[in-house]
């Protein structure tokens, strides 16, 4: 860090920004194989929280690579940088008092730990979509597994590139045996139990 770059303290604190939204900031970090249901469940949680009157923002892996991270590929080094940037962006959103919903494969434990360490205790919530590879490949919603099997995609998580499973995620879900709404209820219930949101408020 250049010594001439100095942190500027804001007069409006993150706590004040969250208080006016009647919620506590946090990051729901969805991780799992391609096809495990990350984007589907993340979107459903985002909608459920919005309908209850909470302030959220959804970050999705593919969407972010269209803009902020369009200069990155899928080498190990680029994957690390991809997650580092997302972690920093997520922290900015939580500083604004938002509940951030983030859906990224994020295959490496060290990368997820790096993001966790950016947040105060209890604000990083790892949601592991522990869906079997066979179920993910059977779905293959983007046709990526077929391309990987044919050699068209060289580095593909779960097949030719490793996925390091979380050892102690805050929430573990298997979308091969659970419905979308079951998953949403578990996640929203977790947020309520931890006092990050109150009982459903609804919208007028």
N, C-alpha and C positions, 0 to 999 in steps of 0.2 A: 504494500500500500504506500503510495506517494505521501511523504510527510506533509505536503501542502494540501492534502485532502483531509478536511476536518469535519467531523460529525456535527450536524446542526440539530439541536434539540427542539422538538416541536412544542408549542404551548398547549395544544390540545392533545391529551394523552390517549393511548390506545384504550385504556379503561373507560375514559369518558366517551369515546366514540362507540364502544360496545354498549355502555349503559343506556345511551339514548336509543339504541336498537333493541333494548330489553333482551339481550343475549350475551353469551360469553364467546370470544373468538376461539376457533380451533381449526385444525386441519384434519379432514377425513381422507386418509391416504389409501386408495384402493390399489392393491397389487395382486397380480396373478397372471397366468398364461394368457396368450391371445385366445379369445373365444370363451374365456371363463365367465364373462358377464360383467366386467368392470364398468364399461361405459353404460350398459343397460341399467345396472343397479345404481350407479352414481347419478344418472339422469333421474331415475325414479325418486331417489332420496332428495335431490335438488328440488323436484316438483313438490314433494311432500312437505318439505320445510318451507318453501315459498307459500304454499297454500295455508300453512299455519301462521303466516305473517312474519317469518324470519328472513334475515338478509344474508344471502349466500352468493357464491360465485363458483362456477364449475370450470375446471381446467381439464381438458381431455388431450391425451397423448397425440393423436393424429392432428387435431385442430392446432395445437401449439406448434407442430412441425410445419404448418403452412405459413407461419409468420415468425414469431420470436426465434424459433430454433430451425428455421429452414436451411441454415448453413451447416447443419449437423447430419452426419450419416449414422450408420449402425455399428461402427467399430466399438470396441470396449471403451476407448477413450472418449468417443463422441457420446456414448450412452451415459457415461459418468457426467460429462458436461451438461447433457440434456437434463438430467435429474438435478444437478446443482442449480441450474438456472430456475427450474420449476420450484425448487425449495425456496430460493430467494424471493421469487414472485409471490409464492404462497404466503411467505412471512409478511410481505408488504400488505397483502390483502387482509391478513389477520390484524395487522397494526391498524387497519381502517375499521376494525371491529366486526369483520365478516366471518361467517362460517364458510370455509373453503372446502370444496369437494373436488378431489384430484384423482384422476384415473390414468395410471401409467403402469406398464408391465414392471418397470424398475426391478430387474432381475437380480441385482447384487445387494447383499445384506449391508455391505459397507456404505453404499449410496443411500439406502433407506435410513441407516443410522446417522449419516451425515445430515440428512434433512431433519430427523428427530431432534438432533442436538441444537438446531436453530430455534427450538421452541421451548417455552417453559414447561415444566412437568405437567402432564395431563392434557396438554393442548395438541399433541400429535397422536392421532388415533389410527393405528394401522389396521386396515380392513383387508384381510387375506381371503381372496376368492380361491378357496382350496378345492377347485373343481378338477377332477382327474383329466389327465392328458387325453385319454381316449374320448371323453365327452367333448372336450374342446375341439379336438380334431374332427369329430363327427359333425359338429356344428359348422365349423370352418366358414363363418359368415362372410369373410372377405376373400376366401379362396387362397389364403396364405399358406396353409399347411400343404395343400396340393402343389403349390409352386415350390415350396421348400423340399418336398419329397422328390420332385422332378429335377432339383438342382438349380432352379431358376433363382431362388433366394439362397444365398450362401450361409449367412449368419442368422439363424432363426431360433429364438428362445424356446427351449423345451425339446428341440431336436438336435441341432448342430451347435447351439450356444446354450450355456447352462442357465438354469433358474434356481436361485438359492431361496428355498422356502423360509418364510419367517418362523422363528422358533417360538416366540411368545407374542403373537399379535393380540391387540385388544379385542378384535372381533374376527371370528373365523366362520366363513360361509361356504357351503357347497351348493352351487346353483344347479347341479345335476339332480339334486333331490329336494331342493327348496324353491318355492315360487318367488317371483319378484317381490310381491307384497309381504311375504314372510321375511325376506331379507330387509326390506324397508322398515318393518315394524321392529325388528331386532336392533337396527342401527338407531332409529329415533328413540327407542326405549333406552338405549345406552346413553344417549345424549341427555335424556331427562334424568336418569339415575345419577349421572355425574354433575347435574346442576348446570350444564352448559346451555340448556334451554329449559323453559318452564313447561307446564302443561299446555297442550295445544290452544292457541289463541284464535285461530281462524282469521278470515278476512271479511270485511263488510262489503 
